[in-house]
Amino acid sequence: MFEGFQQRRIPVGDVEIDLLTGGSGPAVLLLHGYPQCKTIWHRVAPLLAADFTVVAPDLRGYGDSGKPAPDAANTAYSKRVMARDMVEAMAALGHDRFMLCGHDRGARVAYRLALDHPDRVAKLCTLDIVPTWEEFSAPGKATALGKFHWYFLAEPAPFPEDMIGRDPDYFLRYLLDKWSGTPGCFAPEAMAEYLRCFRDPATIAATCADYRAGATVDFDLDDADRAAGRKIACPMLALWGGRGRREGVVDVWRHWATDVDGRALDCGHFLPEEAPEETAAELAAFFRA
């Protein structure tokens, strides 16, 4: 996987970010989601590297990046802090302005980055999310059942950590199977990486902290931006998996961004692995335009 890419570790603040970089051209930052790591881009990144300099990091708490201890205020894993990690890592690589795509939790880091650092982001693409405020404010029965993990993982420590830690392989495989719409979409070598990383108790603790931050700090940040009428200023593309039956995604994002378009792809939640060629083509066309 990632043939021709270089692995690097970049110190930023209180953490080291492990990342892969390859290709040449304008810079594109790719952010993964839960419960995975940068490996989710193994089919998309090489396609984009033909025209772009691609950077694919592990977020703090995930994969091989550093895992600071969670804090009582849930700030260590807030999307504001995780976004700052990415700004500093990209600057260390010589990229003060870049294009940005995030999937799942990485998309939450991505839109927070675009809000907090508008001068850094030329274009933004989110994969299969709407803003955190929207998710918590009007879940509905179907959404609440589909996102049970949001509430479970946000429970006080150590309840979810202990439960997941009893059989992390089962929990990870269950979620990947539940959310994917394409049987067999996960390459064996990618699955091996996901399992290797997720078995680490520090990863389990950090990723629970990520969701606790979502229910507290991240929600409050969104709420403040919404009340102030603050919006994402750069051009934005929202893509999502149509087999997940999301509706009104672009309409929701128009409350949060000034220039947004989007569409569903014929897949489930994991666009980069279920529909890699189509995902890469959509990103390349958007980033080139």
Kinemage of the C-alpha trace (Angstrom):
@kinemage 1
@onewidth
@group {chain A} dominant
@subgroup {mainchain}
@vectorlist {calphas} color= white
{ca met a 1} P 0.000 0.000 0.000
{ca phe a 2} L 1.046 3.616 -0.655
{ca glu a 3} L 3.831 2.706 -3.055
{ca gly a 4} L 6.074 5.722 -3.624
{ca phe a 5} L 4.891 7.516 -0.465
{ca gln a 6} L 7.256 8.577 2.313
{ca gln a 7} L 6.460 8.095 5.995
{ca arg a 8} L 7.364 10.933 8.370
{ca arg a 9} L 6.774 11.953 11.988
{ca ile a 10} L 6.153 15.645 12.593
{ca pro a 11} L 6.250 17.109 16.143
{ca val a 12} L 3.416 19.593 16.725
{ca gly a 13} L 2.716 20.980 20.175
{ca asp a 14} L 2.282 18.125 22.643
{ca val a 15} L 2.110 15.339 20.048
{ca glu a 16} L 3.889 13.759 17.110
{ca ile a 17} L 1.853 13.231 13.950
{ca asp a 18} L 2.669 10.187 11.850
{ca leu a 19} L 1.927 10.782 8.177
{ca leu a 20} L 2.511 9.694 4.606
{ca thr a 21} L 3.289 12.071 1.773
{ca gly a 22} L 3.659 11.515 -1.942
{ca gly a 23} L 3.083 12.963 -5.404
{ca ser a 24} L 3.672 16.486 -6.653
{ca gly a 25} L 1.599 19.565 -7.335
{ca pro a 26} L -0.808 21.559 -5.159
{ca ala a 27} L -1.078 20.220 -1.600
{ca val a 28} L -4.040 18.051 -0.559
{ca leu a 29} L -4.544 16.961 3.054
{ca leu a 30} L -6.586 13.773 3.622
{ca leu a 31} L -8.011 13.096 7.105
{ca his a 32} L -9.367 9.698 8.139
{ca gly a 33} L -12.193 8.864 10.534
{ca tyr a 34} L -13.174 6.420 13.286
{ca pro a 35} L -12.271 3.634 13.944
{ca gln a 36} L -9.607 3.664 11.250
{ca cys a 37} L -6.358 5.462 10.465
{ca lys a 38} L -4.588 6.952 7.427
{ca thr a 39} L -4.694 3.545 5.729
{ca ile a 40} L -8.264 4.287 4.593
{ca trp a 41} L -6.725 6.382 1.782
{ca his a 42} L -4.607 3.550 0.331
{ca arg a 43} L -6.724 3.379 -2.838
{ca val a 44} L -7.416 7.099 -3.245
{ca ala a 45} L -4.077 8.701 -2.354
{ca pro a 46} L -2.072 7.083 -5.201
{ca leu a 47} L -4.670 8.240 -7.738
{ca leu a 48} L -4.526 11.830 -6.467
{ca ala a 49} L -0.714 11.770 -6.299
{ca ala a 50} L -0.552 11.953 -10.097
{ca asp a 51} L -1.630 15.624 -9.891
{ca phe a 52} L -1.250 16.670 -6.265
{ca thr a 53} L 1.113 16.517 -3.318
{ca val a 54} L -0.880 14.244 -1.024
{ca val a 55} L -0.491 14.245 2.764
{ca ala a 56} L -2.301 11.530 4.747
{ca pro a 57} L -1.750 11.725 8.535
{ca asp a 58} L -3.023 9.796 11.507
{ca leu a 59} L -5.013 12.154 13.707
{ca arg a 60} L -3.820 12.501 17.293
{ca gly a 61} L -5.021 9.460 19.239
{ca tyr a 62} L -5.251 7.297 16.121
{ca gly a 63} L -2.927 4.999 14.219
{ca asp a 64} L 0.736 5.682 14.917
{ca ser a 65} L 0.367 9.321 15.956
{ca gly a 66} L 0.894 10.381 19.561
{ca lys a 67} L -1.840 9.791 22.108
{ca pro a 68} L -1.897 12.438 24.850
{ca ala a 69} L -3.815 11.523 27.975
{ca pro a 70} L -7.467 12.616 27.826
{ca asp a 71} L -8.360 15.548 30.078
{ca ala a 72} L -11.435 16.234 32.175
{ca ala a 73} L -12.454 19.237 30.066
{ca asn a 74} L -12.337 17.175 26.835
{ca thr a 75} L -10.105 19.739 25.141
{ca ala a 76} L -7.161 17.446 24.316
{ca tyr a 77} L -9.247 15.761 21.610
{ca ser a 78} L -11.413 18.688 20.572
{ca lys a 79} L -11.598 19.246 16.834
{ca arg a 80} L -10.090 22.692 17.381
{ca val a 81} L -6.929 21.145 18.850
{ca met a 82} L -6.855 18.372 16.239
{ca ala a 83} L -7.237 20.964 13.486
{ca arg a 84} L -4.349 22.967 14.911
{ca asp a 85} L -2.212 19.808 14.768
{ca met a 86} L -2.890 19.580 11.053
{ca val a 87} L -2.161 23.263 10.378
{ca glu a 88} L 1.190 22.964 12.138
{ca ala a 89} L 2.074 19.665 10.442
{ca met a 90} L 1.298 21.073 7.010
{ca ala a 91} L 3.333 24.203 7.745
{ca ala a 92} L 6.271 22.006 8.776
{ca leu a 93} L 6.011 20.320 5.377
{ca gly a 94} L 6.029 23.726 3.656
{ca his a 95} L 2.288 23.918 2.935
{ca asp a 96} L 0.800 27.116 4.383
{ca arg a 97} L -2.299 26.819 2.155
{ca phe a 98} L -3.807 23.575 0.961
{ca met a 99} L -6.897 21.709 -0.144
{ca leu a 100} L -8.579 19.501 2.387
{ca cys a 101} L -10.730 16.368 2.474
{ca gly a 102} L -11.920 14.543 5.567
{ca his a 103} L -13.929 11.390 6.141
{ca asp a 104} L -16.069 10.807 9.229
{ca arg a 105} L -14.244 12.208 12.327
{ca gly a 106} L -11.580 13.573 10.013
{ca ala a 107} L -14.264 15.564 8.235
{ca arg a 108} L -15.196 17.117 11.579
{ca val a 109} L -11.584 18.127 12.071
{ca ala a 110} L -11.586 19.412 8.480
{ca tyr a 111} L -14.591 21.727 8.755
{ca arg a 112} L -13.358 23.028 12.110
{ca leu a 113} L -10.000 23.733 10.461
{ca ala a 114} L -11.753 25.631 7.668
{ca leu a 115} L -13.687 27.700 10.224
{ca asp a 116} L -10.751 28.413 12.534
{ca his a 117} L -8.059 28.858 9.864
{ca pro a 118} L -9.822 30.155 6.729
{ca asp a 119} L -6.573 31.510 5.319
{ca arg a 120} L -5.111 27.994 5.200
{ca val a 121} L -7.854 26.162 3.296
{ca ala a 122} L -8.309 26.710 -0.428
{ca lys a 123} L -11.086 24.129 -0.818
{ca leu a 124} L -12.875 21.711 1.505
{ca cys a 125} L -14.518 18.345 0.888
{ca thr a 126} L -16.379 16.374 3.567
{ca leu a 127} L -17.228 12.691 3.222
{ca asp a 128} L -20.444 11.342 4.769
{ca ile a 129} L -21.115 13.829 7.555
{ca val a 130} L -23.132 16.865 8.510
{ca pro a 131} L -21.935 19.196 11.296
{ca thr a 132} L -21.751 17.896 14.853
{ca trp a 133} L -24.335 20.435 16.067
{ca glu a 134} L -26.804 19.087 13.523
{ca glu a 135} L -26.193 15.472 14.523
{ca phe a 136} L -26.942 16.108 18.185
{ca ser a 137} L -29.753 18.614 17.708
{ca ala a 138} L -32.173 16.626 15.576
{ca pro a 139} L -31.155 12.974 15.529
{ca gly a 140} L -34.521 11.292 14.977
{ca lys a 141} L -35.083 7.612 15.647
{ca ala a 142} L -33.263 6.200 12.630
{ca thr a 143} L -30.242 8.450 13.064
{ca ala a 144} L -30.040 7.809 16.805
{ca leu a 145} L -30.090 4.042 16.284
{ca gly a 146} L -27.523 4.279 13.524
{ca lys a 147} L -25.259 6.409 15.697
{ca phe a 148} L -25.535 4.545 18.966
{ca his a 149} L -21.734 4.682 19.255
{ca trp a 150} L -21.824 8.505 19.578
{ca tyr a 151} L -23.600 8.141 22.917
{ca phe a 152} L -21.826 4.975 24.045
{ca leu a 153} L -18.316 6.301 23.405
{ca ala a 154} L -19.149 9.610 25.095
{ca glu a 155} L -20.020 7.854 28.369
{ca pro a 156} L -17.632 8.695 31.232
{ca ala a 157} L -14.405 6.734 31.434
{ca pro a 158} L -13.681 3.911 31.907
{ca phe a 159} L -16.991 2.324 30.905
{ca pro a 160} L -16.674 2.307 27.093
{ca glu a 161} L -12.900 1.749 27.275
{ca asp a 162} L -13.363 -1.364 29.405
{ca met a 163} L -16.174 -2.725 27.260
{ca ile a 164} L -14.301 -2.238 23.974
{ca gly a 165} L -11.030 -3.452 25.458
{ca arg a 166} L -12.522 -6.857 26.250
{ca asp a 167} L -12.651 -7.619 22.514
{ca pro a 168} L -11.446 -4.715 20.344
{ca asp a 169} L -11.306 -6.882 17.219
{ca tyr a 170} L -14.996 -7.746 17.515
{ca phe a 171} L -15.993 -4.113 18.118
{ca leu a 172} L -14.005 -2.789 15.171
{ca arg a 173} L -15.194 -5.498 12.777
{ca tyr a 174} L -18.794 -4.977 13.907
{ca leu a 175} L -18.689 -1.254 13.157
{ca leu a 176} L -16.964 -1.658 9.798
{ca asp a 177} L -19.515 -4.262 8.738
{ca lys a 178} L -22.452 -2.203 10.059
{ca trp a 179} L -21.470 0.971 8.214
{ca ser a 180} L -20.157 -0.406 4.931
{ca gly a 181} L -22.465 -0.884 1.979
{ca thr a 182} L -20.092 -3.024 -0.088
{ca pro a 183} L -19.218 -6.511 1.189
{ca gly a 184} L -15.534 -7.288 0.904
{ca cys a 185} L -14.504 -3.654 0.432
{ca phe a 186} L -11.725 -3.762 3.020
{ca ala a 187} L -8.394 -5.051 1.723
{ca pro a 188} L -6.862 -7.668 4.037
{ca glu a 189} L -3.725 -5.590 4.541
{ca ala a 190} L -5.849 -2.529 5.410
{ca met a 191} L -7.925 -4.521 7.884
{ca ala a 192} L -4.734 -5.807 9.486
{ca glu a 193} L -3.609 -2.197 10.019
{ca tyr a 194} L -6.946 -1.172 11.507
{ca leu a 195} L -6.847 -4.086 13.937
{ca arg a 196} L -3.201 -3.495 14.879
{ca cys a 197} L -3.842 0.132 15.728
{ca phe a 198} L -7.206 -0.350 17.434
{ca arg a 199} L -5.908 -3.044 19.800
{ca asp a 200} L -3.791 -0.430 21.590
{ca pro a 201} L -5.548 0.565 24.857
{ca ala a 202} L -4.219 4.114 24.358
{ca thr a 203} L -6.044 4.275 21.016
{ca ile a 204} L -9.276 3.081 22.608
{ca ala a 205} L -8.974 5.724 25.358
{ca ala a 206} L -8.102 8.497 22.897
{ca thr a 207} L -10.900 7.690 20.490
{ca cys a 208} L -13.447 7.641 23.303
{ca ala a 209} L -12.097 11.051 24.302
{ca asp a 210} L -12.650 12.174 20.699
{ca tyr a 211} L -16.362 11.369 21.044
{ca arg a 212} L -16.616 12.954 24.492
{ca ala a 213} L -15.191 16.116 22.960
{ca gly a 214} L -17.811 15.865 20.214
{ca ala a 215} L -20.628 15.851 22.757
{ca thr a 216} L -19.192 18.797 24.703
{ca val a 217} L -16.475 21.118 23.385
{ca asp a 218} L -17.105 20.503 19.686
{ca phe a 219} L -20.853 20.951 20.030
{ca asp a 220} L -20.313 24.211 21.909
{ca leu a 221} L -17.913 25.512 19.245
{ca asp a 222} L -20.451 24.731 16.533
{ca asp a 223} L -23.206 26.336 18.562
{ca ala a 224} L -21.201 29.537 18.964
{ca asp a 225} L -20.414 29.696 15.240
{ca arg a 226} L -24.035 29.060 14.341
{ca ala a 227} L -25.262 31.778 16.704
{ca ala a 228} L -22.727 34.228 15.280
{ca gly a 229} L -23.593 33.360 11.684
{ca arg a 230} L -19.995 32.327 11.036
{ca lys a 231} L -19.645 30.159 7.931
{ca ile a 232} L -17.048 28.248 5.953
{ca ala a 233} L -15.838 30.706 3.330
{ca cys a 234} L -13.942 28.504 0.872
{ca pro a 235} L -15.633 26.446 -1.877
{ca met a 236} L -16.976 23.221 -0.383
{ca leu a 237} L -17.994 19.819 -1.741
{ca ala a 238} L -20.063 17.375 0.341
{ca leu a 239} L -20.070 13.736 -0.748
{ca trp a 240} L -21.842 10.910 1.034
{ca gly a 241} L -22.727 7.266 0.691
{ca gly a 242} L -26.159 6.949 -0.884
{ca arg a 243} L -26.702 3.463 0.531
{ca gly a 244} L -26.745 5.055 3.961
{ca arg a 245} L -29.892 6.883 2.778
{ca arg a 246} L -28.851 10.340 3.978
{ca glu a 247} L -31.102 13.070 2.646
{ca gly a 248} L -30.768 16.819 2.537
{ca val a 249} L -27.013 16.826 3.136
{ca val a 250} L -26.278 19.801 0.874
{ca asp a 251} L -29.240 21.733 2.283
{ca val a 252} L -27.855 21.265 5.794
{ca trp a 253} L -24.364 22.373 4.790
{ca arg a 254} L -25.740 25.536 3.191
{ca his a 255} L -26.454 26.764 6.720
{ca trp a 256} L -22.742 26.366 7.499
{ca ala a 257} L -20.941 27.258 4.258
{ca thr a 258} L -21.285 30.062 1.743
{ca asp a 259} L -20.457 28.010 -1.375
{ca val a 260} L -21.330 24.315 -1.233
{ca asp a 261} L -22.370 21.600 -3.663
{ca gly a 262} L -22.463 17.831 -3.394
{ca arg a 263} L -23.968 14.488 -4.220
{ca ala a 264} L -24.307 10.891 -3.089
{ca leu a 265} L -22.093 8.093 -4.370
{ca asp a 266} L -23.435 4.583 -4.794
{ca cys a 267} L -21.845 3.075 -1.687
{ca gly a 268} L -22.023 2.990 2.082
{ca his a 269} L -20.130 5.034 4.644
{ca phe a 270} L -16.574 4.213 3.574
{ca leu a 271} L -16.337 6.102 0.285
{ca pro a 272} L -12.524 5.869 -0.039
{ca glu a 273} L -12.640 2.077 0.167
{ca glu a 274} L -16.037 1.271 -1.341
{ca ala a 275} L -15.837 3.684 -4.292
{ca pro a 276} L -12.174 4.755 -4.524
{ca glu a 277} L -12.029 5.578 -8.232
{ca glu a 278} L -15.197 7.653 -8.116
{ca thr a 279} L -14.138 9.363 -4.892
{ca ala a 280} L -10.710 10.213 -6.333
{ca ala a 281} L -12.277 11.489 -9.558
{ca glu a 282} L -14.701 13.731 -7.647
{ca leu a 283} L -11.887 15.118 -5.514
{ca ala a 284} L -9.541 15.675 -8.429
{ca ala a 285} L -12.197 17.494 -10.458
{ca phe a 286} L -13.177 19.679 -7.503
{ca phe a 287} L -9.610 20.505 -6.510
{ca arg a 288} L -8.608 21.317 -10.119
{ca ala a 289} L -11.590 23.584 -10.834
